[in-house]
C-alpha cells in the first residue's frame, strides 16, 4: 500500500529524543531506529502505531482540548501532507452554501486525498434539510442521461463514477462525514483499514437494530450495527456486511464534531480517552496514507 514513510512521521519525535540524550547514546539511538523509521506503514497495526506517536506528540504540544489539538494537528498536517487543496465540487442548485461547506470540509483532509477524489469523478452537491447522504452511481454512463429525481438531483448527464452529496449548509461536521463517504468510494484500500479494525473488534458479535438501541430516533428496521465498545453504536453500522460508518464517524469526531452524539457528550474527548486505538488510526492515516 502506498504511503509516506514512517520516518516522516517519527522524525520530529526522534529528533526531540536525541536532544535529551548524551552524545554516545544519542548516536546509538538514532542508528538503531534508522532502518525501522524508513519503512512504510502497510498493515493496520503499523498505521495505528504511527498514529500513536503523532497523537502523543500533539498532546505534548497542545494538550487534549479539542480546539487546541485540532489547531496543532492541522498545522502539522499542513507542514507535511498539505491541507490547502479544496475539492472541486459542482453545486446542483443556484445557492452554493452546501457546496461551499463541502469544499471547506475537504481542506481538513490531506491534499493527496482530495486530488484523488477529484480525479475519481465529478461530485455534485445540494442542500438538504432532511437526512444527509452520499451516493455513487456505479458504472460508466457517459453520453447518457441519468434520472436522479428520487434523490433530489433531477436528470443529470451521465459520466463515470459520478457522486452526489446532500448536506446542510454551514454544518461542517455533516459535510465532512458525507465527503469521507466519497473518499471511501475512491480509495477503497484506505477504507479497508477501518473495515479490518471493525471486523477484528466485532468478530463473533451479533447484529443489532439501531432503532432498538436508540428508540428516540427514526432508524429503519434494516439499519443494523455491531456496536462493540464504540462511543456511539452508529460507528458499527453495517451495509450488507460492510461497516462504512467507522471511518466516517471516526474522522468526523477527530476533525470537526463538537456537538454531542447519543451516548457521547464530547465525541472528540471520548474517542481520545475511550477508544485510543481508533483515534490513533485516524491520525496515522492522515499523516501516512497517500494514494
N, C-alpha and C positions, 0 to 999 in steps of 0.2 A: 504494500500500500504506500503510495507516495506521501511524503510529509516532510516538514522541516526536521532537522536533526535534533536529537535530544540535547546535543551540545549547545545549540542555540537557546534552548530553554534553560539549561543548567548553568550557562556561562556566568551570569551575574552572581548566582549562589556560590559557584566555585571561586570566583574572584574575591568575593567577600570572605569566604572561609580561609583562603590563602593568606589574606592580610592579617588574620588573627594568629597565625602560626609562626614559630621560629623558622628561619630560612631553610634549614635542612629538612624539617618536617613539611614545610610548605612545598618544597620541590618534590618531595616524595608523594605528597597528596595529589599534586597536580598531575604527576606522571601516572599515578595509579588510576585516576578517573578518566584519563585522556581517551583510552580505547573505548570505554563504555559510553562516554559522553558524545562521541561522534556517531553513534549508531542512531538509526531512525526508529521512532516508535512504530511498531507494527501490530502488536497484539492489544487486546482490550486492557490488560493489566499494565502494559507499558505506557499507554496513554493516561491511565489513572495515576500511575507513579509520577509521570512528568507533570501532571496537573497538581499533584500534592506539593511538589517542590514550588511551583508557581504560587499556589494558594498561600502557602506558608510565608513566602516572600512578601506577598501583597499585604497579608495580615500584619507582618512585622513593620511594614512601611506605613500602612494606613489604618490598621485596626479592623474590627469586624462590623462596624457600622455600614449598612448597605450603600448609602450615598458615597461615603469616603472610599469604600472598597471599589465600587464601580468606577469612580473617577480615576483611581490609580490603575485599575485594570485596563481601562481604555487608553490611558497614557502609555502603558507598557505595550499594549497591542499595537498602538499607532507606531511605536518605535521599532516594532519587529515585523508584524504581518500587515500593517496598514489598516485603517478604518476610515478611509476618506472617499471611497467609491460608492456612490448611491446607485441603487438598482434602476434599470431602465424599465419603467412600467408605463402602460397606456391606460389613461383614465377613461372609463367607459362612458361617463357622464360629463356634462359641462362643468359641474362643480368638482374640483380636484382635491378636496380635503382628504379623502380616504387614500387616494394615490400618493399624495404628498406624505401622508403618515407612513405608508409602506416604504417609501424611499428613505425616510428618516430612520425607520426601524432597521433597514438593511445596513445602515452605517454602524450598527452595533456588532456586525459580524466581519470576519476577515475579508479584505478586498478580493482575495483569490476566490473565495466562495461566491461572492456577489457577481464577479465577472463570469464565473462558470454558469451561474443561474441565467444570466443574460444570454449566454451562448446557447443554452439549452433550448430556449424557445420563448416566444412572446408571452408576456404576462399582462393580463387585463385586471383592473381593479375598479370596484364600485363601492359606494357607501351602503352599509347595511344597518338597519335599526333593529333587526332580529338577530338570530344566532349567526355569528361569523363563520366563514368556511373557506377552504381552498379546494379546488378540484382541478384535475388534469385530464384533458381529452387524449386518451390513448390512441396512437396511430397517426398516420400522415394523411391529413385531409386537404392537402394543397390543391388549390383550384376548385374547391367545393365550398358550399355554404353549410354552416353548422347551426342547427336550431337549438338555441340555449335559453329559450323563453322560460322553461321550468325553473331555471336558477337565476333568472333576472338579468340575463345578458343578451336577450333578443336573438337575432340571427346574425352570426358572425362569419367573416371569411375564414376558411379553414387553412391550416398550416400544420407543421409538425410540432408535437409536444406543447401545445397551447395550454396555458394555465390561467385560472380565474380565481380571484380573491374577492370576497365581500367582507368588509370590515367597517368598524366605526371610525369616523374621522377623529383625529386627535387623541385616540386611545392607543398609545404606543405599545403597550404590552400585548393587546389583541392583534395588532398589525404584525408585531414580531412573531407571535405564535403562528399565524397563518403563513407568513413568509418562510418560516422554518419548515412548514409542510412542503413548500415549494423546494426548499433545499433538499429535503428527503427524496423528492422525485428525481432531482438532477444528480444527486450524489449518494447513491444507494450504499456505497461502501462506508461512508461516514455514518449513515443511519444504522448500518449493521452493527456498529459498536454498541449502540444503545439497545438494539434488539437483543444482542448476545448477553448483555448485562441483565436485561429483564428475564430472559429465559433461564439464566443461571440462578437468579434470585427466586424465581417463582416455580421452579421445577417441582412438580407434584401438587401444586396449589390448584384449587378448583376455581372455575369462573363464577363470578357473582354479578347479579344485576345491579347497575349503578342506582337504579330507582329504589332498590331496597336499602342501599347504604345511605342514600340522600333522598328520602321521600319528598322533601320540600322542593325539589327541582323536577322539571318535566322531562326526565330521561325516558327514552323509549324502552320497550321490553327487550329489544335486541342490542342494547348498549351494555356490554359486558366487560368486566375487569378482573384481573388477578391483582388484588390490592396490595399484597406484600406489606412492607412497612413504609411505603411511600408516604410523604407528608400529606398527600391527598390521593384518594383512590382513583381519581381520573387519570393519574400518571400511568396506571397499569391497564388502561382501556385497550382492548384488542379488536382488530378488524380482520375477521377470518384468519385468526392466528397471528396477526402482525400487530405488534404493540407500537403504534405510530404516535402515541402521545408522550412517551418517555422523553424523547429528545426535545420535542416542542415545549413541554411543560418545564423541563429542567432548564433549558436555555432562557425561557421567559422568566423564570424565577430568579436566576442568577443575574440576568442583564437588565431587567426592566420592571418587574412586577412589584408594586408597593401595596396594592390592595389585597385584602385577605382572601384566602382560599378556604373552602369549608374544611375545618379541621386544622387549619394553619393560619394563625393571625398575622404572622410575619413570614411569608414564604422564603425570602432570601435567608433570613437568620435561621429558620427551621431547617432548611436544606443544608446550610453550612454546619449546623450543630448536630443534626439528627440523621443526615444522610450524606456524610462527607464523601463516600465513595462516588455517588452520582454527581455531587458538586465538583469534585476533582476531575471527573471525566469531562465535564463541560469545559473546565479551564484547560485541561490537557489538549482537547481537540481545537480549541480556539487558537492556541499557540502553535500547535504541531501538526494539524491536518491541513495539507494543501492538495487540491485536486490535481 
